[in-house]
Amino acid sequence: MKRRTATILATVFAVAAASTAAFFALPASAETAAFTVQSTWNNGYQGQVTVNNNTSSQINTWKVELTFPAGTSVTQSWNTTQAVSGSTYTFTPVGWNATIAPGASTSFGFIASGTGRPTSCLVNGQACTGTTTPGSPSPSVVSPSPSVSVSPSTSTPPVNGTPVQVNGQLRVCGTKLCNERGQVVQLKGMSTHGIQWFPNCYTDSSLDVLAKEWNADLFRIAMYVQEQGYETDPAGFTSRVNNLVEEATERGMYAMIDFHILTPGDPAFNLERAKTFFAQVSARHAAKKNVIYEIANEPNGVSWAQIKNYAEQVIPVIRANDPDAVIIIGSRGWSSLGVSEGGNSSEIVANPVNASNIMYAFHYYAASHKDNYRAEVERAAASLPLFVTEFGTVTYTGGGAVDTASSNAWFDLLDRLKIGYANWTYSDANEGSAALKPGTCSAGSFAGTGSLTESGALLRNRIRA
Ligand code: IDC
């Protein structure tokens, strides 16, 4: 659609770290554009475009075209559909954000590889002329590593409230996870054990304790597919997961829906089940801001190419209902970034999943996985958004003694890299990884520290802090 009369204001925020630069002249026009850089790092930056509808009637679609100089390309974008021709990138709505009411606006973001700022900008075919947002030196700093620095907030953050009230809809920003104001967030929380085995561990009182005493940001719902799980009763398990998402939501926690494949390790074995399940849960929770989808717990014995293929079939099913949710993809070798099968994260960097707003899962068990795994996480975190969707303080069997030294080394690393985590498990299983002593769940005594195991006490302290 051609819009010669449009008075759409396209505002491109690109907050320059050191100096805020204007990239476009400011002709007198009803349409404006301004570039700042939200955050920068060695060889890239994050930009944001806001399309404002300054007219008195609704806009039914929009298109923004940005041309970049040689050496700079857009590697990732969110809240938009991206197409490229030569050095010009065309950004159009993802569906839900096509329509803009009078006076309203919509935003999308992108990650540029390279330091060149756009040399041309068009909004609905017309030059993005207008004002810059000059002057105000940004408080953000140039990060020495490729990590994304925290961008300046444009609104005053609420200081009180639940994790979801404070952070809202999350999205991937560069290699980090950001809240809806573009600030890097690290979510800390607990995973259930298999919900088929420990239903009495996930009750109103246990979740109250997790949310209000532990101050957990995150509740991971581990829905096994095999082992008496989803495959035995798809409707029943879908309903149990939905109910637990509602319980987390009522308490202001983020809910991570874990499609807990484990054996067999090839996610393709469960592809049709995954499509059915995620179509249903994403439809149910599309309007929520607090749902994160983890589509394959621990692929093993399969190539990265096979995992990627699975992901590229499941992600669109979720996106069709819930376009802005963060989706997490398991990695090779029981989500070890390939390390447990002799590989490493380079295979993902070389062949990333073709989707935006995604992260990759990394799992560890502190007594089994030590320095070489930590080194790989540190290396991978420079170029991949990572989430530790599961980890234990013990061995990979789920049992044995807590390895405090290795656990603390992991916590320090994850805190430094701002990588979120969920601990295996908030349950009273008779194994070292469980946070609660056996019998706790049937007794219903979750409050305080009396029913915590050594692992539970360690985790409660970490999460509360
Ligand atoms: C373990 C449980 C254990 C259960 C076993 C089989 O702790 O009680 O008998 O699964 O289902 C993982 C898996 C997770 C494992 C955990 C510990 O994601 O399902 O749970 N682990 O072995 N990956 C590495 C370790």
Residues whose N, C-alpha, C, O or C-beta is under 5 A from the ligand:
A	BS01	IDC	E298 Y396 T397 G398
